[in-house]
């Protein structure tokens, strides 16, 4: 009998995502630009990596017991990945999200069997109604639960140090000169950057790590001044990018600089990625691409640049937001961009 070629579960598909050369959206920029498209993970985001890594580390250390409950604070993607891993491994999953999370993300979480608590996004991090506080309370109230705590979990960094970084180094044959990535929890950019900088140093080269932050977030100013300035904080729409606190899962020492992007420009650039490159990325993917546009305009790159951008998730999670014309209008996004016409016969 011939052996059937099959994976044992979707978890075996996590990682080893492709690097895709950007051909059109960057054609006027000097250098070469590549996207690390994390939507090719089975859970459609980079968060699959930390979900599997952290859970398996907890299992290895005996912290997670059969039938345990996994609890997390999430903008949606980590929760989905945790719910997916929990299904395969037999755990329950509870997540606290903010009201900024798209309805698509919330529906997906529920579809994956997670219990979802939706918390107001405009409250301070230490408010009892914040998704940080709610997740901590649920952990305290749920016997045998494990709180992933991605914002303050060093394993968040380790997951990318052991996977995303080595993959990019191998895919570029060590020729990468710039990494551009969003910073939310900071795990993706920090772990990837740490590995890449170590390898570059061994080879006598340098790599610039360029973080992407949102207007309304404290990360850029904290990186530059080490000051946590609450005056920087105000509501913004991009999910999974920026923060109103300082996550310990962000290693600011390996990041060279931050670029801030706006809600509106990032939204339109998200759409542009789909119509120019055929890459149906999420809002944060558009934010990364928008930062590259701004960096190119500022003269950051030259003909020798080999730039890798991490596109964190899939556009399907934003159908009710950046890919919805009505939502765009409701936000006051008024750029003169043609809508795709629908013809009814």
Secondary structure, DSSP 8 states (H G I E B T S, - for coil): -------SSGGGGSS---EEE--STTTTSSSEEEEEEGGGSTTSBTHHHHHHHHHHHHHHTT-S-TT-EEEEE-SSHHHHHHHHHHHHHT-EEEEEEETTS-HHHHHHHHHTT-EEEEE-TTS-TTSTTSHHHHHHHHHHHSTTEEE--GGG-HHHHHHHHTTHHHHHHHHTTT---EEEEE-SSSHHHHHHHHHHHHHHHHTT---EEEEEEETT-SHHHHHHHS---GGG------SSS--SS--TT--GGG--EEEEE-HHHHHHHHHHHHHHH---B-HHHHHHHHHHHHHHHTT---TT-EEEEEE-BBGGGGTTTTT-HHHHHHTT-------------
